[in-house]
Amino acid sequence: MIPFPLWARRDFVCRHAQIIKELPPDVAEAHIAQQLKVKRKALKRRGIADQRIEREIRRLEIAIRSAGRDEEVVA
């Protein structure tokens, strides 16, 4: 069970959206990939099912990218 959806963690999403806005595109992509990898590993350690992990990671990525473009987050 994921007690609080990752994509809804506004502080995390906004912080990383701000970071990627300030980076060159290739570095921003690497930053996003690294953050998603860290979150994926944390969820695996908690015993979350792989399908659920991938769904949450996709939603988190959408949230970060949307916030990075100053779009409304819809996951």
Buried (B, 14 or more C-beta within 10 A) or exposed (E): EEEEEBBEBEEBBBEBBEBBEEBEEEEBEEBBEEBBEEBBEEBEEEEBEEEEBEBBBEBBBBBBBBBBEEEEBEB
